[in-house]
Amino acid sequence: MAKRSHNEVQESLRELTRIFRPKDPRKFVRDYIRKYRITGGYEDELTTLVERELTKLNSPAS
């Protein structure tokens, strides 16, 4: 169950990243964690996820 919840958090964060395209990924993740009351310890992992998603969005489609 925890694994599914973690995947849902990641997918939700990816979708929000596509919608909002944050300038500061770390602040975006901190606000997300605070707003949705995510358990601590995932901040670095989720920040990396947001940075990767932004890179995908900014790269030209092939």
PyRosetta script that sets phi, psi and omega in degrees:
from pyrosetta import init, pose_from_sequence

init()
pose = pose_from_sequence("MAKRSHNEVQESLRELTRIFRPKDPRKFVRDYIRKYRITGGYEDELTTLVERELTKLNSPAS")
pose.set_psi(1, -42.1)
pose.set_omega(1, -179.2)
pose.set_phi(2, -62.2)
pose.set_psi(2, -37.7)
pose.set_omega(2, -179.7)
pose.set_phi(3, -62.9)
pose.set_psi(3, -44.0)
pose.set_omega(3, 179.4)
pose.set_phi(4, -62.1)
pose.set_psi(4, -44.8)
pose.set_omega(4, 179.5)
pose.set_phi(5, -60.0)
pose.set_psi(5, -41.1)
pose.set_omega(5, 179.8)
pose.set_phi(6, -64.3)
pose.set_psi(6, -41.3)
pose.set_omega(6, 177.5)
pose.set_phi(7, -64.6)
pose.set_psi(7, -36.7)
pose.set_omega(7, 178.1)
pose.set_phi(8, -65.9)
pose.set_psi(8, -38.8)
pose.set_omega(8, 177.0)
pose.set_phi(9, -62.9)
pose.set_psi(9, -45.6)
pose.set_omega(9, -179.5)
pose.set_phi(10, -62.3)
pose.set_psi(10, -45.1)
pose.set_omega(10, -178.9)
pose.set_phi(11, -65.2)
pose.set_psi(11, -41.5)
pose.set_omega(11, 177.6)
pose.set_phi(12, -61.1)
pose.set_psi(12, -43.7)
pose.set_omega(12, -179.9)
pose.set_phi(13, -65.7)
pose.set_psi(13, -38.6)
pose.set_omega(13, 176.2)
pose.set_phi(14, -60.0)
pose.set_psi(14, -45.6)
pose.set_omega(14, -179.4)
pose.set_phi(15, -62.9)
pose.set_psi(15, -44.2)
pose.set_omega(15, 178.7)
pose.set_phi(16, -64.2)
pose.set_psi(16, -35.2)
pose.set_omega(16, 177.7)
pose.set_phi(17, -64.0)
pose.set_psi(17, -43.4)
pose.set_omega(17, 178.5)
pose.set_phi(18, -62.4)
pose.set_psi(18, -37.2)
pose.set_omega(18, -178.1)
pose.set_phi(19, -74.0)
pose.set_psi(19, -50.4)
pose.set_omega(19, -171.5)
pose.set_phi(20, -92.9)
pose.set_psi(20, -22.8)
pose.set_omega(20, -178.3)
pose.set_phi(21, 44.3)
pose.set_psi(21, 66.8)
pose.set_omega(21, -174.1)
pose.set_phi(22, -64.5)
pose.set_psi(22, 145.8)
pose.set_omega(22, 177.4)
pose.set_phi(23, -78.8)
pose.set_psi(23, -33.7)
pose.set_omega(23, -178.7)
pose.set_phi(24, -119.2)
pose.set_psi(24, 95.8)
pose.set_omega(24, -176.8)
pose.set_phi(25, -57.2)
pose.set_psi(25, -39.2)
pose.set_omega(25, -177.5)
pose.set_phi(26, -64.5)
pose.set_psi(26, -44.1)
pose.set_omega(26, 178.7)
pose.set_phi(27, -65.7)
pose.set_psi(27, -40.4)
pose.set_omega(27, 178.3)
pose.set_phi(28, -58.3)
pose.set_psi(28, -46.2)
pose.set_omega(28, 179.7)
pose.set_phi(29, -66.3)
pose.set_psi(29, -43.0)
pose.set_omega(29, 178.6)
pose.set_phi(30, -58.6)
pose.set_psi(30, -45.1)
pose.set_omega(30, 179.2)
pose.set_phi(31, -63.8)
pose.set_psi(31, -40.2)
pose.set_omega(31, 178.6)
pose.set_phi(32, -62.2)
pose.set_psi(32, -47.0)
pose.set_omega(32, 179.8)
pose.set_phi(33, -60.6)
pose.set_psi(33, -43.6)
pose.set_omega(33, -179.5)
pose.set_phi(34, -66.6)
pose.set_psi(34, -46.8)
pose.set_omega(34, -175.8)
pose.set_phi(35, -65.3)
pose.set_psi(35, -42.3)
pose.set_omega(35, -175.6)
pose.set_phi(36, -99.6)
pose.set_psi(36, 8.3)
pose.set_omega(36, 175.4)
pose.set_phi(37, 53.2)
pose.set_psi(37, 51.1)
pose.set_omega(37, 178.3)
pose.set_phi(38, -79.2)
pose.set_psi(38, 142.3)
pose.set_omega(38, 178.5)
pose.set_phi(39, -59.8)
pose.set_psi(39, 141.0)
pose.set_omega(39, -179.7)
pose.set_phi(40, -65.1)
pose.set_psi(40, 164.9)
pose.set_omega(40, 177.7)
pose.set_phi(41, 100.6)
pose.set_psi(41, -10.0)
pose.set_omega(41, -178.7)
pose.set_phi(42, -101.9)
pose.set_psi(42, -0.5)
pose.set_omega(42, -171.5)
pose.set_phi(43, -57.0)
pose.set_psi(43, -47.5)
pose.set_omega(43, -178.7)
pose.set_phi(44, -64.2)
pose.set_psi(44, -44.1)
pose.set_omega(44, -179.6)
pose.set_phi(45, -62.4)
pose.set_psi(45, -44.6)
pose.set_omega(45, -178.8)
pose.set_phi(46, -70.7)
pose.set_psi(46, -33.6)
pose.set_omega(46, 176.4)
pose.set_phi(47, -63.8)
pose.set_psi(47, -42.8)
pose.set_omega(47, 177.3)
pose.set_phi(48, -61.3)
pose.set_psi(48, -40.7)
pose.set_omega(48, 178.2)
pose.set_phi(49, -60.0)
pose.set_psi(49, -45.7)
pose.set_omega(49, 179.5)
pose.set_phi(50, -64.2)
pose.set_psi(50, -43.7)
pose.set_omega(50, 179.7)
pose.set_phi(51, -60.8)
pose.set_psi(51, -42.4)
pose.set_omega(51, 178.3)
pose.set_phi(52, -62.7)
pose.set_psi(52, -42.7)
pose.set_omega(52, -178.9)
pose.set_phi(53, -65.0)
pose.set_psi(53, -39.7)
pose.set_omega(53, 177.2)
pose.set_phi(54, -64.5)
pose.set_psi(54, -38.3)
pose.set_omega(54, 177.7)
pose.set_phi(55, -62.6)
pose.set_psi(55, -42.6)
pose.set_omega(55, 177.8)
pose.set_phi(56, -61.7)
pose.set_psi(56, -42.3)
pose.set_omega(56, -178.4)
pose.set_phi(57, -66.2)
pose.set_psi(57, -34.9)
pose.set_omega(57, -176.1)
pose.set_phi(58, -85.8)
pose.set_psi(58, -14.2)
pose.set_omega(58, 179.2)
pose.set_phi(59, -83.7)
pose.set_psi(59, 145.8)
pose.set_omega(59, 180.0)
pose.set_phi(60, -66.6)
pose.set_psi(60, 142.0)
pose.set_omega(60, 179.9)
pose.set_phi(61, -69.7)
pose.set_psi(61, 136.8)
pose.set_omega(61, 178.8)
pose.set_phi(62, -110.4)
pose.dump_pdb("model.pdb")
